[in-house]
Amino acid sequence: MNTTLDFELLDYCIAEDDSFMQKLIKTMLVTLGAKNVRIASDGTEAFELVSIKPPDLIFIDWSMKPTSGIDLVRNIRKDPDPIISSLPIIMLTAHSEREFVEKAVIAGANDYLVKPVSPLLLQKRIEGLFKDRTPLSLQASSRPSPQAAQLNTNAPSEDVDLMEFTIEEDEALPGTKRASG
């Protein structure tokens, strides 16, 4: 991709069990311009979100239960849907030991960042992932999964429980943004 990456157009998923880290990562992404950020509290929930609507990029913490981040990476990479199995993955974890990095790379993570991470480093790594790759949401051939088609109907679904956030300008404080859901 030769143009400047527009963070606003990308769809992100954060798989993180710590609520403070969820907010911190989301805040960094919003600061970069992101508007579409979904959050999962464990690997099982994250895989369900990814299966319903694959994001352009997923951030995965290692230490989650019942499904760990490394298991989530493996599940994504072995998925029969090529869109899901090729999703860009950044492991964002407190584990800095070489053995963890090696396991993540072998499992299929595209990048590995150790917490805490600066917004500038996060930006550079995201831009690096999309240097030679078109984000899924910008591909003409991208298609919703069958589960996503189900979400577009008026019939309620018992199996799907999603929370969506949009970022709006806050009229009270010019230049600030607030999340609404």
Phi, psi and omega in degrees: 000119187267345182270169177293137181288127178263101183298335181294329184276348184273153177251126184243151172229134178245120175254100187208131182270344181268121185296325178296314180294323176304310181295321181295312180295316179299318179299318177299316180296317179297321177299327177282349179117357183298142176237339184246093182233120175253146183235135175237142183269354176201172183296326180294311179298319180297318180296323176297316178298316180296322180290326180287312179212102181299131178278172174285331184205140177235133174260132185230126173276148182286311192266083176231155177228148005280338179254120182287167178296320180293324175293324176297315178302312180298318180296320178296313184293333180264003179297139181290341178281118183297335177292315180289314185292345180251012180301138174293133183234129171245118172283125180234099193216164177277348181284113182255357183291144183305321182298326178291317179299313180299316179297321180294317180294317179297322180290336177122012176293140179279332181208164184218119178238139180261131177288147355283153181237144180276153177301323181294317178296318178300314179301312182298319181292320178295314178300321178297321179296327184257015178298317182239022184221134176274128178302145182307317183292346179257357180280134179296331184270003181294142183222145178288153176286164177304325179293323179294324177298324178297326181292337182277354179275164178277349181285133179290149179247133179278338185271345187243125178226098183246148172243124180250145178239143170237151180253127182235154174291138177269116184295332183290326182234099181306137178085355177261158180235150178226152179267143174226152184222000000 
